[in-house]
Amino acid sequence: MTKKELGQIIKERRRTQAISQRVLADYTGLSVVTLSQIEGGKANPSFDTLNEILHYLNLEIKLELRQ
């Protein structure tokens, strides 16, 4: 999954739940600008930041190890 695809999922979920960027940014401690960059696929959030965003949006990360 690319940063752009991940950002689109975050943006769509946030909008579906009628959550503003300001509310999500405040919860995660990010600026609205940084959150916008993440949603636009232009920023590379840390795992902890991504986990906070996904937790608030009731999404989860699933890792698959390939051999």
Secondary structure in CASP SS format (residue, H / E / C, confidence):
PFRMAT SS
TARGET T0000
AUTHOR 0000-0000-0000
METHOD secondary structure of the structure
MODEL  1
M C 1.00
T C 1.00
K H 1.00
K H 1.00
E H 1.00
L H 1.00
G H 1.00
Q H 1.00
I H 1.00
I H 1.00
K H 1.00
E H 1.00
R H 1.00
R H 1.00
R H 1.00
T H 1.00
Q C 1.00
A C 1.00
I C 1.00
S C 1.00
Q H 1.00
R H 1.00
V H 1.00
L H 1.00
A H 1.00
D H 1.00
Y H 1.00
T H 1.00
G C 1.00
L C 1.00
S C 1.00
V H 1.00
V H 1.00
T H 1.00
L H 1.00
S H 1.00
Q H 1.00
I H 1.00
E H 1.00
G C 1.00
G C 1.00
K C 1.00
A C 1.00
N C 1.00
P C 1.00
S C 1.00
F H 1.00
D H 1.00
T H 1.00
L H 1.00
N H 1.00
E H 1.00
I H 1.00
L H 1.00
H H 1.00
Y H 1.00
L C 1.00
N C 1.00
L C 1.00
E C 1.00
I C 1.00
K C 1.00
L C 1.00
E C 1.00
L C 1.00
R C 1.00
Q C 1.00
END
